[in-house]
Amino acid sequence: MSTLERLYTEYGQNPWLDNLTRGYLRNGTLKQLVADGIRGVTANPTIFAKAIVGSTDYDEQFAALTAAGRPLQDAYWQLVVDDVTAALAVLRPVFDTSGGTDGFVSVEVAPELARDTEATLVAARALHERIAAPNLFVKIPATEQGVPAIREMIADGHSVNITLIFSLTRYEQIIEAYLSGLEALVERGGDPSRVHSVASFFVSRVDTEVDRRLETAGTPPALALRGQAAIAQAKLAYRLFRERFTGERWQRLATLGAHPQRPLWASTSTKNPAYPDTRYVDHLIGPDTVNTLAEVTIAAFTDHGTLARTIDTEVDESAAVMRRLAAAGVDMDDVGATLEDQGVAGFHASSQRTLAALRTKAEQLSHR
């Protein structure tokens, strides 16, 4: 049994691949990764930018779309939709054998919509209609404007992946959006058992930003806290998950077949070379969670990662870390807001780079 398979069968964590390229779909790499234990796929505008701009795999289809008169933006989304559709087919057996609880592929709404509730809703609904597969997750950013869109998508009966969660405050709002959305769905006569969701809680970027603030403070107590914030916050997020998905309110929904909204650990590749390369996998293992992994992290964890249930250990110490961070002047809600802004801006920039590259390619094709 592979390390990834053991992660799932022995510890209840679902390893997903944080990448999607046409090359992986054509040469069987994705199919092999699934055979090795990968149980889902996530993608975002940055991943698609690297895939489309960094290879010639899309040139033939893009040329045909351009020749047919498709607008640039439409052509881009056709490339994305075709990759997602192909990946959904590869993961469909996982979805079927898991009883519909795994085997998902995620595609994100356009990042320029992140601050517009109504536009996000329109785009998310359109993606679910365009890619009519039961194992599709549409990703919606956890911005202030995204929260009501998330609730309404759940109330509509759609499955969603909530991305760019950086703080416990926002995570609590996302859980509430999910629960109240399910309750609204039930009131409308819908079936909550058909709805799935994950809440993507970003990890390594938190340490990057918090460490920067601690180094700016420069005091010995502040410097001693470097590298502790992200894991501590994630463990407290898991505790919050366990608290909110128990009790009378949740049991009413669970009795009707509702599924808990699992925490997904995102951004788990180590950004600081001073930290172990499996740090954000080793310390966040536990049941009812997902960890979405880049290939380099999969290779590192397979080679020398530690398989042990860690997500609900040292939770009191994690709470103490948060108190010490506050005493050192680090406002974790402000950290979350800063990272959210950076995340939205980064995805928007990636989309713009892709469109610019496609525009250049279209101009070259027109002169042939």
NUDO-722386 format. One line per field, with one value per residue (C-alpha): x, y, z; residue in three letters; residue number from 1. Coordinates in steps of 0.05 Angstrom, whole numbers, plus 5000, padded with zeros to 4 digits. Layout:
BEGIN
xx	(X; ...) $
yy	(Y; ...) $
zz	(Z; ...) $
r	(Ala; ...) $
k	(NUM; ...) $
***
This chain:
BEGIN
xx	(5000; 5028; 5039; 4982; 4935; 4955; 4942; 4870; 4856; 4892; 4885; 4822; 4857; 4844; 4906; 4890; 4934; 4943; 4955; 4921; 4954; 4934; 5000; 4981; 4915; 4946; 5005; 4969; 5004; 4939; 4912; 4975; 4972; 4901; 4923; 4977; 4926; 4908; 4833; 4818; 4846; 4847; 4864; 4864; 4880; 4954; 4956; 4920; 4966; 5027; 4995; 4971; 5028; 5083; 5069; 5047; 4993; 4937; 4961; 4923; 4856; 4867; 4883; 4819; 4778; 4809; 4797; 4724; 4719; 4713; 4729; 4793; 4759; 4712; 4770; 4807; 4748; 4738; 4810; 4797; 4730; 4758; 4815; 4768; 4719; 4774; 4800; 4729; 4726; 4792; 4768; 4697; 4713; 4738; 4674; 4632; 4669; 4670; 4595; 4602; 4645; 4710; 4738; 4725; 4757; 4755; 4751; 4749; 4704; 4740; 4781; 4759; 4690; 4716; 4687; 4620; 4568; 4518; 4569; 4602; 4534; 4520; 4589; 4587; 4518; 4540; 4600; 4557; 4509; 4565; 4602; 4545; 4585; 4567; 4641; 4652; 4670; 4664; 4713; 4689; 4737; 4721; 4717; 4665; 4625; 4637; 4604; 4532; 4545; 4570; 4507; 4463; 4501; 4491; 4418; 4412; 4440; 4508; 4574; 4628; 4700; 4711; 4781; 4828; 4810; 4865; 4833; 4790; 4741; 4728; 4727; 4671; 4631; 4642; 4616; 4555; 4543; 4546; 4499; 4448; 4452; 4436; 4377; 4351; 4359; 4318; 4264; 4260; 4249; 4319; 4362; 4423; 4455; 4472; 4512; 4586; 4635; 4706; 4733; 4804; 4844; 4911; 4972; 5043; 5026; 5004; 5073; 5105; 5064; 5066; 5141; 5151; 5113; 5150; 5217; 5196; 5180; 5248; 5240; 5263; 5192; 5168; 5226; 5215; 5145; 5168; 5141; 5087; 5026; 5002; 4999; 4971; 4915; 4899; 4893; 4845; 4806; 4800; 4775; 4723; 4703; 4692; 4652; 4606; 4592; 4564; 4504; 4429; 4432; 4480; 4445; 4380; 4416; 4457; 4393; 4371; 4436; 4478; 4553; 4601; 4641; 4711; 4771; 4821; 4893; 4918; 4985; 5021; 5087; 5139; 5157; 5214; 5273; 5291; 5229; 5222; 5192; 5137; 5121; 5050; 5032; 5063; 5029; 4959; 4939; 4871; 4802; 4752; 4806; 4836; 4908; 4919; 4991; 5039; 5080; 5143; 5107; 5078; 5148; 5177; 5122; 5125; 5200; 5207; 5141; 5113; 5047; 5013; 4949; 4971; 4914; 4883; 4946; 4975; 4912; 4918; 4989; 4962; 4914; 4972; 5012; 4954; 4954; 5029; 5023; 4970; 5016; 5072; 5026; 5005; 4932; 4912; 4849; 4891; 4940; 4880; 4854; 4924; 4932; 4862; 4877; 4943; 4909; 4854; 4904; 4952; 4898; 4874; 4945; 4953; 4889; 4912; 4979; 4945; 4898; 4957; 4996; 4935; 4925; 4997; 4988; 4923; 4959; 5014; 4963; 4927; 4991; 5005) $
yy	(5000; 5069; 5125; 5164; 5105; 5095; 5169; 5156; 5086; 5091; 5165; 5188; 5244; 5251; 5270; 5313; 5339; 5414; 5417; 5404; 5405; 5378; 5341; 5301; 5284; 5262; 5222; 5185; 5221; 5240; 5170; 5141; 5190; 5169; 5096; 5115; 5144; 5215; 5224; 5293; 5352; 5426; 5480; 5556; 5613; 5609; 5535; 5545; 5603; 5559; 5502; 5543; 5593; 5545; 5491; 5482; 5431; 5481; 5513; 5469; 5477; 5551; 5560; 5524; 5566; 5630; 5609; 5597; 5669; 5654; 5715; 5710; 5702; 5649; 5611; 5613; 5585; 5530; 5507; 5507; 5471; 5417; 5402; 5400; 5356; 5307; 5306; 5294; 5231; 5206; 5218; 5192; 5121; 5149; 5188; 5127; 5078; 5129; 5137; 5207; 5234; 5240; 5243; 5317; 5366; 5440; 5499; 5571; 5627; 5686; 5721; 5791; 5773; 5760; 5826; 5820; 5773; 5772; 5764; 5707; 5672; 5679; 5652; 5595; 5573; 5577; 5532; 5480; 5482; 5479; 5422; 5378; 5327; 5306; 5308; 5381; 5432; 5505; 5546; 5611; 5657; 5668; 5743; 5784; 5787; 5713; 5690; 5704; 5674; 5611; 5606; 5615; 5563; 5512; 5532; 5519; 5449; 5460; 5432; 5484; 5490; 5553; 5579; 5632; 5623; 5652; 5666; 5632; 5690; 5680; 5605; 5610; 5653; 5600; 5544; 5586; 5599; 5524; 5506; 5560; 5544; 5471; 5492; 5537; 5479; 5434; 5487; 5490; 5415; 5399; 5339; 5357; 5289; 5311; 5371; 5368; 5422; 5433; 5495; 5509; 5536; 5563; 5546; 5562; 5633; 5648; 5632; 5675; 5736; 5725; 5712; 5777; 5815; 5780; 5796; 5869; 5869; 5839; 5824; 5757; 5735; 5754; 5719; 5656; 5650; 5644; 5584; 5568; 5609; 5569; 5500; 5528; 5564; 5502; 5459; 5509; 5509; 5434; 5441; 5491; 5442; 5387; 5434; 5461; 5394; 5363; 5380; 5388; 5436; 5392; 5327; 5353; 5361; 5298; 5258; 5282; 5258; 5322; 5315; 5356; 5409; 5381; 5426; 5425; 5445; 5487; 5520; 5462; 5467; 5497; 5568; 5578; 5533; 5535; 5493; 5418; 5405; 5360; 5407; 5425; 5353; 5318; 5364; 5366; 5293; 5270; 5245; 5283; 5328; 5339; 5360; 5386; 5374; 5398; 5343; 5364; 5356; 5289; 5264; 5291; 5262; 5195; 5194; 5217; 5242; 5219; 5181; 5197; 5230; 5300; 5348; 5344; 5339; 5398; 5438; 5475; 5494; 5520; 5565; 5589; 5606; 5649; 5686; 5697; 5723; 5773; 5795; 5805; 5852; 5804; 5812; 5747; 5777; 5831; 5777; 5741; 5804; 5819; 5749; 5749; 5813; 5784; 5719; 5753; 5800; 5743; 5701; 5762; 5776; 5703; 5707; 5772; 5741; 5682; 5726; 5770; 5709; 5683; 5751; 5751; 5680; 5700; 5758; 5712; 5663; 5718; 5737; 5666) $
zz	(5000; 4981; 5031; 5001; 5006; 5079; 5092; 5071; 5096; 5164; 5181; 5145; 5106; 5031; 4990; 4930; 4874; 4871; 4796; 4730; 4661; 4594; 4591; 4653; 4621; 4555; 4580; 4636; 4694; 4728; 4720; 4752; 4809; 4823; 4821; 4872; 4920; 4898; 4910; 4881; 4841; 4854; 4804; 4805; 4757; 4772; 4757; 4691; 4674; 4682; 4643; 4584; 4578; 4596; 4543; 4471; 4492; 4482; 4417; 4368; 4403; 4414; 4340; 4321; 4370; 4343; 4271; 4289; 4314; 4388; 4432; 4472; 4540; 4513; 4483; 4549; 4587; 4535; 4547; 4622; 4617; 4572; 4621; 4680; 4643; 4625; 4697; 4723; 4680; 4710; 4781; 4770; 4793; 4859; 4866; 4851; 4897; 4954; 4952; 4925; 4981; 4942; 4871; 4862; 4813; 4829; 4781; 4805; 4783; 4750; 4804; 4782; 4810; 4881; 4908; 4872; 4904; 4847; 4792; 4831; 4837; 4762; 4744; 4794; 4771; 4698; 4711; 4745; 4685; 4634; 4668; 4691; 4731; 4802; 4823; 4804; 4857; 4836; 4877; 4908; 4946; 5019; 5013; 5050; 4986; 4973; 5038; 5017; 4948; 4982; 5024; 4963; 4922; 4978; 4984; 4909; 4920; 4887; 4913; 4925; 4947; 4988; 4975; 5004; 5078; 5121; 5189; 5241; 5239; 5165; 5172; 5224; 5175; 5121; 5166; 5182; 5108; 5095; 5152; 5138; 5064; 5078; 5122; 5066; 5017; 5062; 5069; 4993; 4990; 4967; 4984; 5026; 5014; 4943; 4967; 4984; 5005; 5029; 5063; 5037; 5096; 5071; 5113; 5092; 5069; 5140; 5167; 5112; 5132; 5207; 5206; 5168; 5222; 5278; 5247; 5240; 5315; 5327; 5402; 5429; 5447; 5377; 5342; 5383; 5353; 5280; 5243; 5294; 5272; 5211; 5243; 5308; 5271; 5228; 5290; 5321; 5255; 5261; 5332; 5307; 5252; 5304; 5349; 5295; 5262; 5325; 5368; 5355; 5296; 5256; 5275; 5245; 5179; 5185; 5196; 5128; 5096; 5099; 5095; 5139; 5103; 5109; 5122; 5065; 5079; 5021; 5007; 5041; 5003; 5049; 5028; 5078; 5063; 5137; 5152; 5136; 5068; 5096; 5155; 5132; 5118; 5179; 5229; 5198; 5191; 5216; 5197; 5155; 5125; 5056; 5041; 4970; 4950; 4897; 4863; 4900; 4967; 4947; 4930; 4995; 5039; 5003; 5015; 5086; 5114; 5181; 5182; 5248; 5272; 5290; 5274; 5343; 5385; 5425; 5413; 5479; 5461; 5394; 5431; 5474; 5411; 5388; 5454; 5450; 5378; 5401; 5458; 5407; 5367; 5312; 5294; 5260; 5230; 5198; 5174; 5143; 5109; 5081; 5053; 5024; 4986; 4962; 4941; 4901; 4868; 4852; 4818; 4779; 4756; 4734; 4693; 4660; 4643; 4610; 4570; 4548; 4525; 4488; 4456; 4431; 4405; 4369; 4336; 4312; 4284; 4247; 4210; 4184) $
r	(Met; Ser; Thr; Leu; Glu; Arg; Leu; Tyr; Thr; Glu; Tyr; Gly; Gln; Asn; Pro; Trp; Leu; Asp; Asn; Leu; Thr; Arg; Gly; Tyr; Leu; Arg; Asn; Gly; Thr; Leu; Lys; Gln; Leu; Val; Ala; Asp; Gly; Ile; Arg; Gly; Val; Thr; Ala; Asn; Pro; Thr; Ile; Phe; Ala; Lys; Ala; Ile; Val; Gly; Ser; Thr; Asp; Tyr; Asp; Glu; Gln; Phe; Ala; Ala; Leu; Thr; Ala; Ala; Gly; Arg; Pro; Leu; Gln; Asp; Ala; Tyr; Trp; Gln; Leu; Val; Val; Asp; Asp; Val; Thr; Ala; Ala; Leu; Ala; Val; Leu; Arg; Pro; Val; Phe; Asp; Thr; Ser; Gly; Gly; Thr; Asp; Gly; Phe; Val; Ser; Val; Glu; Val; Ala; Pro; Glu; Leu; Ala; Arg; Asp; Thr; Glu; Ala; Thr; Leu; Val; Ala; Ala; Arg; Ala; Leu; His; Glu; Arg; Ile; Ala; Ala; Pro; Asn; Leu; Phe; Val; Lys; Ile; Pro; Ala; Thr; Glu; Gln; Gly; Val; Pro; Ala; Ile; Arg; Glu; Met; Ile; Ala; Asp; Gly; His; Ser; Val; Asn; Ile; Thr; Leu; Ile; Phe; Ser; Leu; Thr; Arg; Tyr; Glu; Gln; Ile; Ile; Glu; Ala; Tyr; Leu; Ser; Gly; Leu; Glu; Ala; Leu; Val; Glu; Arg; Gly; Gly; Asp; Pro; Ser; Arg; Val; His; Ser; Val; Ala; Ser; Phe; Phe; Val; Ser; Arg; Val; Asp; Thr; Glu; Val; Asp; Arg; Arg; Leu; Glu; Thr; Ala; Gly; Thr; Pro; Pro; Ala; Leu; Ala; Leu; Arg; Gly; Gln; Ala; Ala; Ile; Ala; Gln; Ala; Lys; Leu; Ala; Tyr; Arg; Leu; Phe; Arg; Glu; Arg; Phe; Thr; Gly; Glu; Arg; Trp; Gln; Arg; Leu; Ala; Thr; Leu; Gly; Ala; His; Pro; Gln; Arg; Pro; Leu; Trp; Ala; Ser; Thr; Ser; Thr; Lys; Asn; Pro; Ala; Tyr; Pro; Asp; Thr; Arg; Tyr; Val; Asp; His; Leu; Ile; Gly; Pro; Asp; Thr; Val; Asn; Thr; Leu; Ala; Glu; Val; Thr; Ile; Ala; Ala; Phe; Thr; Asp; His; Gly; Thr; Leu; Ala; Arg; Thr; Ile; Asp; Thr; Glu; Val; Asp; Glu; Ser; Ala; Ala; Val; Met; Arg; Arg; Leu; Ala; Ala; Ala; Gly; Val; Asp; Met; Asp; Asp; Val; Gly; Ala; Thr; Leu; Glu; Asp; Gln; Gly; Val; Ala; Gly; Phe; His; Ala; Ser; Ser; Gln; Arg; Thr; Leu; Ala; Ala; Leu; Arg; Thr; Lys; Ala; Glu; Gln; Leu; Ser; His; Arg) $
k	(1; 2; 3; 4; 5; 6; 7; 8; 9; 10; 11; 12; 13; 14; 15; 16; 17; 18; 19; 20; 21; 22; 23; 24; 25; 26; 27; 28; 29; 30; 31; 32; 33; 34; 35; 36; 37; 38; 39; 40; 41; 42; 43; 44; 45; 46; 47; 48; 49; 50; 51; 52; 53; 54; 55; 56; 57; 58; 59; 60; 61; 62; 63; 64; 65; 66; 67; 68; 69; 70; 71; 72; 73; 74; 75; 76; 77; 78; 79; 80; 81; 82; 83; 84; 85; 86; 87; 88; 89; 90; 91; 92; 93; 94; 95; 96; 97; 98; 99; 100; 101; 102; 103; 104; 105; 106; 107; 108; 109; 110; 111; 112; 113; 114; 115; 116; 117; 118; 119; 120; 121; 122; 123; 124; 125; 126; 127; 128; 129; 130; 131; 132; 133; 134; 135; 136; 137; 138; 139; 140; 141; 142; 143; 144; 145; 146; 147; 148; 149; 150; 151; 152; 153; 154; 155; 156; 157; 158; 159; 160; 161; 162; 163; 164; 165; 166; 167; 168; 169; 170; 171; 172; 173; 174; 175; 176; 177; 178; 179; 180; 181; 182; 183; 184; 185; 186; 187; 188; 189; 190; 191; 192; 193; 194; 195; 196; 197; 198; 199; 200; 201; 202; 203; 204; 205; 206; 207; 208; 209; 210; 211; 212; 213; 214; 215; 216; 217; 218; 219; 220; 221; 222; 223; 224; 225; 226; 227; 228; 229; 230; 231; 232; 233; 234; 235; 236; 237; 238; 239; 240; 241; 242; 243; 244; 245; 246; 247; 248; 249; 250; 251; 252; 253; 254; 255; 256; 257; 258; 259; 260; 261; 262; 263; 264; 265; 266; 267; 268; 269; 270; 271; 272; 273; 274; 275; 276; 277; 278; 279; 280; 281; 282; 283; 284; 285; 286; 287; 288; 289; 290; 291; 292; 293; 294; 295; 296; 297; 298; 299; 300; 301; 302; 303; 304; 305; 306; 307; 308; 309; 310; 311; 312; 313; 314; 315; 316; 317; 318; 319; 320; 321; 322; 323; 324; 325; 326; 327; 328; 329; 330; 331; 332; 333; 334; 335; 336; 337; 338; 339; 340; 341; 342; 343; 344; 345; 346; 347; 348; 349; 350; 351; 352; 353; 354; 355; 356; 357; 358; 359; 360; 361; 362; 363; 364; 365; 366; 367; 368) $
***
